[in-house]
Amino acid sequence: MSASLGPHDFVITGGEFIGRQNVRVHQANGPSGINILLEASTPEAAVDAGERDYDPRCYPGTREQYIKDVTSWATTNDNNQLPIYWMKGPAGVGKSAIAQTCAKAMKDSGHLGAAFFFSVNGRRNDHTRFFPTLAYQLATTLPDYRKIVGSRIYNDKTLLTKTMSTQFKSLIVEPLQELREKGREVRRRPIFIDGLDECESQDAQVEILKLIAASAQAKSTPFCWAIFSRPEPQITSTFALVHISSLCCIVYLPISHNNDKDIELYLRTGFENMLQRRNMVLSSPWPTEEDISKLIDAAAGLFAYAATVLCFIDKHSYAGFRETLQAVLDVIAKPGFHSLPIFSNLDSLYTLILQRVPDDILRPIKVLLCWMTLSGQEGQDLNVVALCNLFGISETTFKSIYHYLQAVVAYQEPSQSIGELVPLVDLAQPFYHQGSLFEPSVSLRYQLLEIHGTLTFLHKSFLEFLRDSTRSSTFFPHTAEIVMELWDCQLQQQVDRASGYVIQGPRLELAPGTASSSTLLSWPHGNLLLLLKKLHHRKFLIAERLIDGLSWSAHSHEYTQTMEGTTFRCLSPEEFEEFDWAEFQADVKGAENAGIIKAFHPRTPSIIASITNLYSQHKPGEHHGLYKLGCGENSVVWYWEYNTKKRYFHQFRTVDYDRAMRIYKAEKFKMWIESWVPPS
């Protein structure tokens, strides 16, 4: 993992085309503790979240015994019942559908405590939001608990930035103990955790299990815990620990032809619904009994296969039904199909879906999939407006892309009303041209992006297919050619957008000849290294300040402080553990060789600074560098500092080096909290 050095930190696409009016303003005394908790949580991970409307659930009449077993365990009054239930199984067998169906039943009956559905999509893989999310959901149903938690957070906002063990203790265990001491004990409730293996940090997966097990053993909470995941090594080995295994009921959900009857019902009902939605009554059965039999056999116990087939066919009009189904059946009929490993059947279906993409949009699809599958990006909110503006993809092209990929990705229509957002935003204007009452913030930026909808993978198996070149073959999106085109696209868009603005004091204004922000969109071309040299880093730094405001933000990988003319960043403790020093050094060296950065000293000509390499002399375990990023008036100063003894990586970019360095030296161990105020 290398620290970011390129200009993608300054992407300003998101604020160009958004804004609305008449929205809520925070009270003068600031947000309540519960509102702060909501900000730190992941609402889209809840069982009934609108963002998860397309997530799988069991068809009526399928998986009945599994559902009965889980719900009976969750609602029993037997004090001898084991407090942890782990359903494990490989990808595609229907674990998430069972989890969703059971959790929804518990919600409807009033038994549910909370639920967190992990996913590689959006923020649902962020372990730092796990316990705040559970706490927020509990607070919505337990008024007395809500008062205690809200007061705790209001009095100490740093609770939400502390370790998971501290969060669990402070937000869940201790408030419940306080209620018990007051004679208001909470009854036994199930908490559902689906897709634990999709949590981005394997260490966090293990820690979550150990915290839950320790609580169950000590009976410090009244909860029972239902966990659904793949049997990944780190999860399996944790459940195998003696003090944990004795607390668990473990159920294996296999890939098996024993699922054939459920898959048959699922397919038949799915095809019937296709026709009913189009008000079609056919004179002869479609699909035929033979067709259904072939699909069941090809699914080989994988619900993911059956679900993808239905999505693939359903995107067509009836005129295309027969042709598309026949294309699937033709793949099944190929010699050797049934002798391949089970997941090869799913790979063949994914390949067929991509083969049917027209040549004129195949290239932008590969660029888009390359970005979506980059390490780290699969865990980000994939906002449609940001993606389109980032790579110069028009709305028409995006709709065409989605038409051909809707069997494997989901476009979530905007679900959040602007009335739920924050202060006085005018959608017709970019961030830089909002009214005087507009209060920029990092959270507002992401809220506004989400009102344009998000793009997510329907199933993790498609992500894994794309990432493995032996499986995706010619559709592998990470070839050198596609990766280079991806960065060319992104950087050219930034160059074009920057050229449309000029610096006017602390603000950006449209450049002469630029009619409006919308005219800056285009499909990019160009050379990566030349573009990097041309980028106007000073404009991007100003844009970052205007978009994020004078503010603090915390993400799973870093903390950020933004002030006038300067942005400070610090890797989170978890990300520091993944930091690849050798890779970072290579990146810096490569950027120097390409002329993207130059060694800088405020009182030494750059040619001498480069020769003497003044900022390369380091003590053991201590490293730092000072560079000019960009050229001439386009440039900013970039400083980074890496310390293996004190275990931190800090960096800042600034237009005022002397002031930024003075503040950094005095505050570098104090500035990474929300309440920090820069000295004057």
C-alpha positions as CSV (number, residue, x, y, z in Angstrom):
1,M,0.0,0.0,0.0
2,S,1.5,3.3,-1.0
3,A,0.5,6.7,0.2
4,S,-1.3,8.8,-2.4
5,L,0.9,11.2,-4.3
6,G,-1.0,11.8,-7.6
7,P,-3.7,14.3,-8.2
8,H,-6.7,11.9,-7.8
9,D,-7.0,13.2,-4.2
10,F,-8.2,16.4,-5.8
11,V,-10.9,15.1,-8.2
12,I,-13.5,17.9,-8.4
13,T,-16.0,16.2,-10.5
14,G,-18.5,15.6,-7.8
15,G,-19.4,19.2,-7.0
16,E,-19.8,20.3,-10.6
17,F,-23.3,19.3,-11.2
18,I,-25.1,19.0,-7.9
19,G,-27.0,21.2,-5.5
20,R,-30.5,21.8,-4.3
21,Q,-32.5,24.2,-2.2
22,N,-34.2,24.6,1.2
23,V,-32.6,22.0,3.4
24,R,-32.2,21.6,7.2
25,V,-29.6,23.7,9.1
26,H,-28.0,22.3,12.2
27,Q,-29.0,23.8,15.5
28,A,-26.7,26.5,16.9
29,N,-25.4,24.2,19.6
30,G,-24.4,21.5,17.1
31,P,-25.7,18.1,16.3
32,S,-27.0,15.8,19.0
33,G,-25.1,12.7,20.2
34,I,-27.4,10.4,18.2
35,N,-27.0,12.5,15.0
36,I,-23.2,12.2,15.5
37,L,-23.6,8.4,15.9
38,L,-25.7,8.3,12.7
39,E,-22.9,10.1,10.8
40,A,-20.4,7.4,12.0
41,S,-22.7,4.5,11.1
42,T,-23.6,2.7,7.9
43,P,-27.4,3.0,7.5
44,E,-27.2,1.0,4.2
45,A,-26.1,-2.1,6.1
46,A,-29.4,-2.4,7.9
47,V,-31.8,-5.3,7.0
48,D,-34.4,-2.9,5.6
49,A,-32.1,-0.3,4.0
50,G,-33.3,1.0,0.7
51,E,-29.8,0.6,-0.8
52,R,-30.2,-3.1,-0.3
53,D,-33.5,-3.4,-2.1
54,Y,-31.9,-5.6,-4.8
55,D,-30.1,-7.9,-2.3
56,P,-31.1,-11.6,-2.4
57,R,-33.8,-13.1,-0.2
58,C,-35.4,-16.6,-0.2
59,Y,-38.3,-17.2,-2.5
60,P,-41.4,-18.4,-0.6
61,G,-41.2,-22.1,-0.3
62,T,-37.4,-22.4,-0.5
63,R,-34.9,-23.0,2.2
64,E,-37.7,-23.5,4.7
65,Q,-35.8,-25.8,7.1
66,Y,-32.8,-23.5,7.3
67,I,-35.1,-20.5,8.0
68,K,-37.0,-22.4,10.6
69,D,-33.8,-23.5,12.4
70,V,-32.3,-19.9,12.5
71,T,-35.5,-18.2,13.6
72,S,-36.2,-20.8,16.3
73,W,-32.7,-20.4,17.7
74,A,-33.1,-16.6,17.6
75,T,-36.4,-16.5,19.5
76,T,-36.0,-19.3,22.0
77,N,-36.3,-18.6,25.7
78,D,-34.1,-21.5,26.5
79,N,-31.2,-20.2,28.7
80,N,-29.1,-23.2,27.6
81,Q,-29.2,-22.2,24.0
82,L,-25.8,-21.5,22.5
83,P,-25.4,-17.7,22.0
84,I,-23.6,-17.8,18.6
85,Y,-24.9,-19.3,15.4
86,W,-22.5,-19.5,12.5
87,M,-23.8,-20.5,9.0
88,K,-20.8,-21.1,6.7
89,G,-20.6,-22.0,3.1
90,P,-19.0,-21.2,-0.2
91,A,-19.9,-18.4,-2.5
92,G,-23.3,-18.5,-4.3
93,V,-25.1,-21.1,-2.1
94,G,-27.6,-18.6,-0.6
95,K,-26.2,-17.6,2.8
96,S,-27.1,-14.0,2.3
97,A,-30.6,-14.8,1.2
98,I,-31.2,-16.9,4.3
99,A,-29.7,-14.1,6.5
100,Q,-31.9,-11.5,4.9
101,T,-35.1,-13.5,5.1
102,C,-34.5,-14.4,8.8
103,A,-33.4,-10.9,9.9
104,K,-36.4,-9.4,8.1
105,A,-38.7,-11.9,9.9
106,M,-37.2,-10.9,13.2
107,K,-37.6,-7.2,12.4
108,D,-41.3,-7.7,11.5
109,S,-42.0,-9.7,14.7
110,G,-40.2,-7.1,16.9
111,H,-37.4,-9.5,18.0
112,L,-34.5,-8.1,16.1
113,G,-31.8,-6.2,18.0
114,A,-29.7,-5.0,15.0
115,A,-28.2,-6.3,11.8
116,F,-25.1,-5.5,9.7
117,F,-24.9,-6.8,6.1
118,F,-21.2,-6.5,5.1
119,S,-20.5,-6.1,1.4
120,V,-17.6,-5.2,-0.9
121,N,-19.8,-2.4,-2.1
122,G,-19.9,1.1,-0.6
123,R,-19.2,1.6,3.1
124,R,-20.5,-1.8,4.1
125,N,-17.0,-3.2,4.3
126,D,-15.7,-0.7,6.9
127,H,-15.1,-2.3,10.3
128,T,-14.8,1.1,11.9
129,R,-18.5,1.7,11.3
130,F,-19.6,-1.7,12.6
131,F,-20.3,-1.1,16.3
132,P,-21.6,2.5,15.7
133,T,-24.1,1.0,13.3
134,L,-25.3,-1.6,15.7
135,A,-25.5,1.0,18.5
136,Y,-27.5,3.4,16.3
137,Q,-30.0,0.6,15.3
138,L,-30.4,-0.4,19.0
139,A,-31.0,3.3,19.9
140,T,-33.9,3.5,17.4
141,T,-35.8,0.8,19.3
142,L,-34.6,1.2,22.9
143,P,-35.5,4.8,24.2
144,D,-33.7,4.5,27.5
145,Y,-30.6,3.1,25.8
146,R,-30.8,6.0,23.3
147,K,-30.6,8.6,26.0
148,I,-27.5,7.0,27.6
149,V,-25.6,6.5,24.3
150,G,-26.5,10.0,23.0
151,S,-25.2,11.6,26.1
152,R,-22.0,9.7,26.1
153,I,-21.2,10.6,22.5
154,Y,-22.2,14.3,22.9
155,N,-19.8,14.5,25.9
156,D,-17.0,12.6,24.1
157,K,-17.1,12.7,20.3
158,T,-13.8,10.8,20.1
159,L,-15.6,7.6,21.2
160,L,-16.4,7.1,17.5
161,T,-12.7,7.2,16.5
162,K,-11.5,4.8,19.1
163,T,-10.7,1.1,18.8
164,M,-13.4,-1.5,18.1
165,S,-13.0,-2.9,21.6
166,T,-13.5,0.5,23.2
167,Q,-16.5,1.2,20.9
168,F,-18.1,-2.1,21.8
169,K,-17.6,-1.4,25.5
170,S,-18.6,2.3,25.5
171,L,-21.4,2.2,23.0
172,I,-23.0,-1.2,23.8
173,V,-21.8,-3.1,26.9
174,E,-21.7,-0.2,29.4
175,P,-25.0,1.5,28.5
176,L,-26.8,-1.9,28.7
177,Q,-25.2,-2.6,32.1
178,E,-26.3,0.9,33.3
179,L,-29.9,0.0,32.2
180,R,-29.7,-3.3,34.0
181,E,-28.5,-1.6,37.2
182,K,-31.6,0.7,37.0
183,G,-33.9,-2.3,36.7
184,R,-34.5,-1.8,32.9
185,E,-32.9,-4.9,31.6
186,V,-33.2,-5.5,27.8
187,R,-34.5,-8.9,26.8
188,R,-32.7,-11.4,24.6
189,R,-32.5,-10.2,21.0
190,P,-30.7,-11.6,18.0
191,I,-28.1,-9.6,16.1
192,F,-27.5,-10.7,12.5
193,I,-24.1,-10.3,10.8
194,D,-23.9,-11.3,7.1
195,G,-20.9,-11.5,4.9
196,L,-18.3,-11.1,7.6
197,D,-15.6,-12.3,5.1
198,E,-16.4,-9.2,3.1
199,C,-15.2,-6.9,5.9
200,E,-12.1,-5.2,4.4
201,S,-9.7,-6.1,7.2
202,Q,-9.1,-9.7,8.1
203,D,-7.7,-8.7,11.4
204,A,-11.0,-6.8,12.1
205,Q,-13.0,-10.0,11.2
206,V,-11.1,-11.9,13.8
207,E,-11.4,-9.1,16.4
208,I,-15.2,-8.9,15.9
209,L,-15.6,-12.6,16.5
210,K,-13.4,-12.5,19.6
211,L,-15.2,-9.5,21.1
212,I,-18.6,-11.1,20.5
213,A,-17.4,-14.4,22.0
214,A,-16.0,-12.7,25.1
215,S,-19.2,-10.8,25.6
216,A,-21.3,-14.0,25.1
217,Q,-19.1,-15.9,27.6
218,A,-19.3,-13.1,30.2
219,K,-23.0,-12.5,29.4
220,S,-22.2,-8.8,29.3
221,T,-25.0,-8.2,26.8
222,P,-28.4,-9.9,26.3
223,F,-27.8,-10.6,22.6
224,C,-27.4,-13.8,20.6
225,W,-25.4,-13.5,17.4
226,A,-26.2,-15.0,14.0
227,I,-23.1,-14.9,11.7
228,F,-23.1,-15.8,8.0
229,S,-19.9,-16.0,6.0
230,R,-17.6,-18.0,3.8
231,P,-15.3,-20.4,5.8
232,E,-12.2,-18.3,5.1
233,P,-9.1,-19.5,7.0
234,Q,-8.9,-16.6,9.5
235,I,-12.6,-17.0,10.4
236,T,-12.5,-20.8,10.5
237,S,-9.5,-20.8,12.8
238,T,-11.1,-18.3,15.1
239,F,-14.3,-20.3,15.5
240,A,-12.1,-23.3,16.2
241,L,-10.6,-21.8,19.3
242,V,-11.8,-23.8,22.3
243,H,-13.3,-20.9,24.2
244,I,-15.2,-19.8,21.2
245,S,-16.3,-23.2,19.6
246,S,-18.0,-24.2,22.9
247,L,-20.3,-21.2,22.5
248,C,-21.3,-21.9,18.8
249,C,-23.9,-23.7,16.8
250,I,-22.2,-24.3,13.5
251,V,-24.1,-25.1,10.3
252,Y,-22.6,-25.8,6.9
253,L,-24.5,-24.8,3.8
254,P,-23.0,-26.9,1.0
255,I,-23.0,-26.7,-2.8
256,S,-25.2,-29.7,-3.4
257,H,-27.8,-31.1,-5.8
258,N,-30.0,-31.4,-2.6
259,N,-30.8,-27.7,-3.5
260,D,-32.2,-28.7,-6.9
261,K,-35.8,-28.5,-5.8
262,D,-35.4,-25.1,-4.3
263,I,-33.5,-23.9,-7.4
264,E,-36.3,-25.3,-9.6
265,L,-38.9,-23.4,-7.7
266,Y,-36.8,-20.3,-7.8
267,L,-36.3,-20.5,-11.6
268,R,-39.9,-21.4,-12.4
269,T,-41.2,-18.5,-10.3
270,G,-38.7,-16.2,-11.8
271,F,-39.7,-17.0,-15.4
272,E,-43.4,-16.7,-14.5
273,N,-42.8,-13.3,-13.0
274,M,-41.0,-12.1,-16.1
275,L,-44.1,-12.9,-18.2
276,Q,-46.6,-11.6,-15.7
277,R,-44.8,-8.2,-15.5
278,R,-45.2,-7.9,-19.2
279,N,-48.8,-9.2,-19.2
280,M,-47.9,-12.1,-21.5
281,V,-49.8,-15.3,-21.8
282,L,-48.1,-17.8,-24.2
283,S,-49.8,-20.6,-26.1
284,S,-46.9,-23.0,-25.4
285,P,-44.8,-23.4,-22.2
286,W,-41.7,-21.2,-22.0
287,P,-39.1,-22.2,-20.9
288,T,-39.7,-25.9,-21.7
289,E,-39.3,-28.6,-19.1
290,E,-36.1,-29.6,-20.8
291,D,-34.8,-26.1,-20.6
292,I,-35.5,-25.9,-16.9
293,S,-33.8,-29.2,-16.3
294,K,-30.7,-28.1,-18.1
295,L,-30.5,-24.9,-16.1
296,I,-31.0,-26.8,-12.8
297,D,-28.2,-29.2,-13.8
298,A,-25.9,-26.3,-14.8
299,A,-26.5,-24.5,-11.5
300,A,-25.2,-27.5,-9.6
301,G,-26.6,-26.2,-6.3
302,L,-25.5,-22.6,-6.8
303,F,-28.3,-20.1,-6.3
304,A,-26.0,-17.4,-7.7
305,Y,-26.0,-19.1,-11.1
306,A,-29.8,-19.3,-11.2
307,A,-30.1,-15.7,-10.1
308,T,-27.7,-14.4,-12.7
309,V,-29.5,-16.4,-15.5
310,L,-32.8,-14.7,-14.5
311,C,-31.3,-11.2,-14.4
312,F,-29.6,-11.8,-17.7
313,I,-32.7,-12.8,-19.5
314,D,-35.1,-10.4,-17.7
315,K,-33.3,-7.3,-19.1
316,H,-34.6,-8.1,-22.6
317,S,-38.0,-7.6,-24.1
318,Y,-39.9,-10.8,-24.9
319,A,-38.5,-10.7,-28.4
320,G,-35.1,-11.2,-26.9
321,F,-36.1,-13.8,-24.2
322,R,-35.8,-16.9,-26.4
323,E,-32.5,-15.8,-28.1
324,T,-30.9,-15.0,-24.7
325,L,-32.0,-18.2,-23.0
326,Q,-30.9,-20.2,-26.1
327,A,-27.4,-18.5,-25.8
328,V,-27.2,-19.7,-22.2
329,L,-28.3,-23.2,-23.2
330,D,-25.8,-23.3,-26.1
331,V,-23.0,-22.6,-23.6
332,I,-24.3,-25.5,-21.4
333,A,-24.4,-27.8,-24.4
334,K,-20.7,-27.2,-25.3
335,P,-18.6,-30.4,-25.1
336,G,-16.9,-30.8,-21.7
337,F,-19.1,-28.2,-19.9
338,H,-20.3,-30.7,-17.2
339,S,-16.8,-32.0,-16.5
340,L,-15.5,-28.5,-15.5
341,P,-15.4,-27.4,-11.8
342,I,-18.7,-26.1,-10.5
343,F,-17.6,-22.4,-10.5
344,S,-16.6,-22.7,-14.1
345,N,-20.3,-22.9,-15.0
346,L,-20.8,-19.4,-13.4
347,D,-17.6,-18.2,-15.2
348,S,-19.0,-19.3,-18.5
349,L,-22.2,-17.4,-17.8
350,Y,-20.3,-14.2,-16.9
351,T,-18.2,-14.6,-20.1
352,L,-21.4,-14.9,-22.2
353,I,-22.8,-11.7,-20.6
354,L,-19.7,-9.8,-21.5
355,Q,-19.5,-11.3,-25.0
356,R,-22.8,-9.8,-25.8
357,V,-21.7,-6.3,-25.1
358,P,-21.4,-4.3,-28.4
359,D,-17.9,-3.3,-29.5
360,D,-18.7,0.5,-29.4
361,I,-19.2,0.4,-25.6
362,L,-16.8,-2.5,-24.7
363,R,-13.9,-0.1,-24.1
364,P,-15.7,2.2,-21.6
365,I,-17.1,-0.9,-19.9
366,K,-13.5,-2.2,-19.4
367,V,-12.3,1.1,-18.1
368,L,-15.3,1.3,-15.7
369,L,-14.8,-2.3,-14.5
370,C,-11.1,-1.7,-14.1
371,W,-11.8,1.2,-11.7
372,M,-14.5,-0.7,-9.9
373,T,-12.2,-3.7,-9.3
374,L,-9.0,-1.8,-8.3
375,S,-7.8,-2.7,-4.9
376,G,-9.5,-0.4,-2.5
377,Q,-12.1,0.9,-5.0
378,E,-14.4,-2.0,-4.5
379,G,-14.9,-0.8,-1.0
380,Q,-15.8,2.7,-2.0
381,D,-19.1,4.3,-2.7
382,L,-19.3,4.0,-6.5
383,N,-21.3,7.1,-7.2
384,V,-22.7,7.3,-10.8
385,V,-22.2,11.0,-11.1
386,A,-18.6,10.8,-10.0
387,L,-17.8,7.8,-12.2
388,C,-19.3,9.4,-15.3
389,N,-17.5,12.7,-14.8
390,L,-14.3,11.1,-13.8
391,F,-13.9,9.2,-17.1
392,G,-15.9,11.3,-19.5
393,I,-18.8,8.8,-19.8
394,S,-22.0,10.5,-21.0
395,E,-25.3,9.7,-19.5
396,T,-26.3,7.9,-22.7
397,T,-23.2,5.7,-22.7
398,F,-23.7,4.9,-19.0
399,K,-27.3,3.8,-19.6
400,S,-26.1,1.6,-22.4
401,I,-23.4,0.1,-20.2
402,Y,-25.9,-0.6,-17.4
403,H,-28.3,-2.2,-19.9
404,Y,-25.7,-4.8,-20.8
405,L,-24.4,-5.3,-17.3
406,Q,-27.5,-5.3,-15.2
407,A,-27.3,-9.1,-14.7
408,V,-24.1,-8.6,-12.7
409,V,-24.3,-5.0,-11.4
410,A,-27.1,-3.0,-9.8
411,Y,-27.7,0.7,-10.4
412,Q,-29.4,2.0,-7.2
413,E,-31.7,4.8,-8.0
414,P,-31.4,7.8,-5.7
415,S,-33.2,7.1,-2.4
416,Q,-32.4,10.1,-0.4
417,S,-34.5,13.2,-0.6
418,I,-32.7,16.5,-0.7
419,G,-34.8,17.6,2.3
420,E,-32.8,15.2,4.4
421,L,-29.5,16.8,3.4
422,V,-27.7,19.9,4.8
423,P,-27.6,23.6,4.3
424,L,-28.9,25.7,1.3
425,V,-27.5,23.9,-1.7
426,D,-28.3,25.1,-5.3
427,L,-28.1,22.1,-7.7
428,A,-27.6,24.4,-10.6
429,Q,-24.3,25.7,-9.3
430,P,-20.9,24.0,-8.5
431,F,-19.5,23.9,-5.0
432,Y,-17.4,27.0,-5.7
433,H,-20.4,29.2,-6.4
434,Q,-22.8,28.4,-3.6
435,G,-24.5,31.1,-1.4
436,S,-23.0,32.7,1.7
437,L,-25.0,30.3,4.0
438,F,-23.6,27.3,2.3
439,E,-21.4,25.2,4.7
440,P,-19.1,22.8,2.9
441,S,-18.1,19.6,4.5
442,V,-16.7,16.2,3.6
443,S,-19.9,14.4,4.6
444,L,-22.0,16.8,2.6
445,R,-19.9,16.1,-0.5
446,Y,-20.6,12.4,-0.3
447,Q,-24.3,12.9,0.6
448,L,-24.7,15.0,-2.5
449,L,-23.0,12.5,-4.7
450,E,-25.3,9.7,-3.4
451,I,-28.5,11.5,-4.5
452,H,-27.5,10.7,-8.1
453,G,-27.4,6.9,-7.4
454,T,-24.8,4.3,-7.0
455,L,-23.4,1.4,-8.9
456,T,-22.6,-1.9,-7.1
457,F,-21.8,-5.5,-7.9
458,L,-24.7,-7.9,-7.5
459,H,-22.5,-10.7,-6.2
460,K,-18.9,-10.9,-5.0
461,S,-18.2,-13.9,-7.4
462,F,-18.3,-11.5,-10.4
463,L,-15.7,-9.3,-8.7
464,E,-13.5,-12.3,-8.2
465,F,-14.1,-13.4,-11.8
466,L,-12.9,-10.1,-13.1
467,R,-9.8,-10.0,-10.8
468,D,-8.6,-13.4,-11.9
469,S,-7.1,-13.3,-15.5
470,T,-7.3,-17.1,-15.8
471,R,-11.1,-16.9,-15.3
472,S,-12.0,-13.7,-17.1
473,S,-9.5,-14.2,-20.0
474,T,-10.0,-11.6,-22.7
475,F,-12.3,-9.6,-20.4
476,F,-9.7,-9.2,-17.7
477,P,-9.9,-5.4,-17.0
478,H,-6.4,-5.0,-15.5
479,T,-4.2,-5.2,-18.6
480,A,-1.5,-2.6,-18.9
481,E,-3.3,-1.0,-21.8
482,I,-6.6,-0.6,-19.9
483,V,-5.0,0.6,-16.7
484,M,-3.1,3.3,-18.7
485,E,-6.2,4.4,-20.4
486,L,-8.0,4.6,-17.1
487,W,-5.5,7.0,-15.7
488,D,-5.3,8.9,-19.0
489,C,-9.1,9.4,-18.9
490,Q,-9.1,10.5,-15.3
491,L,-6.2,12.9,-15.6
492,Q,-7.3,14.5,-18.8
493,Q,-10.7,15.2,-17.3
494,Q,-9.0,16.9,-14.4
495,V,-6.8,19.0,-16.7
496,D,-9.9,20.0,-18.8
497,R,-11.8,20.9,-15.7
498,A,-9.0,22.9,-14.2
499,S,-8.5,24.8,-17.4
500,G,-12.0,26.1,-17.1
501,Y,-11.3,27.9,-13.9
502,V,-9.0,30.7,-12.7
503,I,-7.9,31.6,-9.2
504,Q,-9.5,34.7,-7.8
505,G,-8.1,35.1,-4.2
506,P,-9.3,32.2,-2.2
507,R,-12.0,31.2,-4.7
508,L,-12.2,29.6,-8.2
509,E,-14.1,31.5,-10.9
510,L,-15.0,30.3,-14.4
511,A,-12.2,31.2,-16.9
512,P,-12.9,33.7,-19.7
513,G,-14.5,31.8,-22.6
514,T,-16.0,29.1,-20.3
515,A,-19.8,29.4,-20.6
516,S,-20.6,27.1,-17.7
517,S,-19.3,24.2,-15.6
518,S,-21.2,21.7,-17.7
519,T,-19.2,22.6,-20.9
520,L,-16.1,21.2,-19.3
521,L,-17.1,17.6,-19.7
522,S,-15.5,15.6,-22.6
523,W,-14.1,12.2,-23.4
524,P,-10.3,12.4,-22.6
525,H,-7.2,11.5,-24.5
526,G,-3.6,12.2,-23.8
527,N,-0.3,11.0,-22.3
528,L,-0.1,10.2,-18.6
529,L,3.2,11.7,-17.7
530,L,2.6,14.9,-19.7
531,L,-0.8,15.3,-18.1
532,L,0.7,15.0,-14.6
533,K,3.2,17.7,-15.4
534,K,0.5,20.0,-16.7
535,L,-1.9,19.6,-13.8
536,H,-2.8,22.7,-11.9
537,H,-2.2,21.5,-8.4
538,R,-2.8,24.9,-6.8
539,K,-6.4,25.0,-8.3
540,F,-7.1,21.5,-7.0
541,L,-5.9,22.4,-3.5
542,I,-8.2,25.4,-3.5
543,A,-11.0,23.3,-4.9
544,E,-10.5,20.7,-2.1
545,R,-10.8,23.5,0.5
546,L,-13.9,24.8,-1.1
547,I,-15.5,21.4,-1.4
548,D,-14.6,20.1,2.1
549,G,-14.5,23.3,4.0
550,L,-12.3,24.0,7.0
551,S,-12.9,20.5,8.4
552,W,-11.8,17.2,9.8
553,S,-12.7,13.9,8.3
554,A,-12.0,10.3,9.2
555,H,-12.2,7.4,6.8
556,S,-11.1,3.8,7.3
557,H,-7.7,4.5,5.8
558,E,-6.8,8.0,6.8
559,Y,-7.5,11.2,8.8
560,T,-7.7,14.6,7.1
561,Q,-7.5,18.2,8.3
562,T,-8.3,20.8,5.7
563,M,-7.5,24.5,6.2
564,E,-7.0,27.5,4.0
565,G,-4.4,26.6,1.4
566,T,-3.3,23.3,3.1
567,T,-4.5,19.8,3.5
568,F,-2.9,17.5,6.2
569,R,-3.3,13.7,6.1
570,C,-2.4,10.9,8.4
571,L,-2.7,7.1,7.7
572,S,-4.9,5.3,10.1
573,P,-3.3,2.7,12.4
574,E,-4.8,-0.1,10.4
575,E,-3.6,1.4,7.1
576,F,-0.1,2.0,8.5
577,E,0.2,-1.7,9.1
578,E,-0.4,-2.2,5.3
579,F,1.9,0.6,4.2
580,D,4.5,-0.6,1.7
581,W,7.6,1.6,2.2
582,A,9.5,0.0,-0.7
583,E,6.6,0.6,-3.0
584,F,6.2,4.2,-1.8
585,Q,9.9,4.9,-2.4
586,A,9.7,3.5,-5.9
587,D,6.6,5.7,-6.6
588,V,8.5,8.8,-5.4
589,K,11.6,7.9,-7.5
590,G,9.5,7.3,-10.5
591,A,7.7,10.6,-10.1
592,E,11.1,12.4,-9.8
593,N,12.4,10.7,-12.9
594,A,9.3,11.7,-14.8
595,G,9.7,15.3,-13.7
596,I,6.3,15.2,-11.9
597,I,8.0,16.3,-8.6
598,K,11.3,18.0,-7.8
599,A,13.2,18.2,-4.6
600,F,12.5,21.5,-2.9
601,H,14.0,23.7,-0.2
602,P,12.5,27.1,0.5
603,R,15.9,28.8,0.5
604,T,17.8,26.7,-2.0
605,P,17.5,26.7,-5.8
606,S,15.8,23.5,-7.0
607,I,18.8,22.4,-9.0
608,I,21.0,22.5,-5.9
609,A,18.3,20.8,-3.8
610,S,18.2,18.0,-6.3
611,I,21.9,17.5,-6.4
612,T,22.4,17.6,-2.6
613,N,19.2,15.8,-2.0
614,L,18.8,17.8,1.2
615,Y,15.6,16.0,2.3
616,S,16.9,12.5,1.8
617,Q,19.2,12.5,4.8
618,H,17.3,10.4,7.5
619,K,18.0,9.0,10.9
620,P,17.3,5.3,11.4
621,G,13.6,4.7,11.3
622,E,12.8,8.3,10.4
623,H,12.2,9.4,6.8
624,H,10.8,12.5,5.2
625,G,10.7,14.3,1.9
626,L,10.0,17.8,0.6
627,Y,9.0,18.3,-3.0
628,K,7.4,20.7,-5.4
629,L,4.5,19.0,-7.1
630,G,3.7,20.5,-10.5
631,C,5.4,23.4,-12.4
632,G,5.5,27.1,-11.9
633,E,2.3,28.7,-10.8
634,N,0.5,25.4,-11.1
635,S,2.6,23.9,-8.3
636,V,2.1,23.2,-4.6
637,V,4.6,22.0,-1.9
638,W,4.3,18.4,-0.8
639,Y,5.9,17.2,2.4
640,W,5.7,13.7,3.8
641,E,7.1,12.1,7.0
642,Y,7.4,8.4,7.8
643,N,8.4,7.1,11.2
644,T,8.8,3.4,12.0
645,K,9.5,3.9,15.6
646,K,6.5,6.0,16.5
647,R,4.5,4.3,13.7
648,Y,3.0,7.0,11.6
649,F,2.9,8.4,8.1
650,H,1.9,12.1,7.7
651,Q,1.8,14.3,4.7
652,F,0.6,17.7,3.7
653,R,0.2,19.8,0.5
654,T,0.2,23.5,0.7
655,V,0.5,26.8,-1.1
656,D,2.1,28.4,2.0
657,Y,5.0,26.2,3.1
658,D,6.3,28.3,6.0
659,R,2.9,28.5,7.7
660,A,2.0,24.8,7.0
661,M,5.3,23.6,8.4
662,R,5.1,25.8,11.4
663,I,1.7,24.4,12.3
664,Y,2.7,20.8,11.5
665,K,5.8,20.9,13.7
666,A,3.8,22.2,16.6
667,E,0.6,20.2,16.2
668,K,1.5,17.0,14.3
669,F,0.4,14.7,17.2
670,K,-2.6,16.8,18.2
671,M,-4.3,17.6,14.9
672,W,-6.0,14.3,14.1
673,I,-9.1,14.8,16.1
674,E,-12.3,16.5,15.1
675,S,-12.1,19.3,17.7
676,W,-8.7,20.5,16.7
677,V,-8.4,24.2,15.8
678,P,-5.4,25.4,13.8
679,P,-3.3,28.0,15.7
680,S,-3.5,31.5,14.3
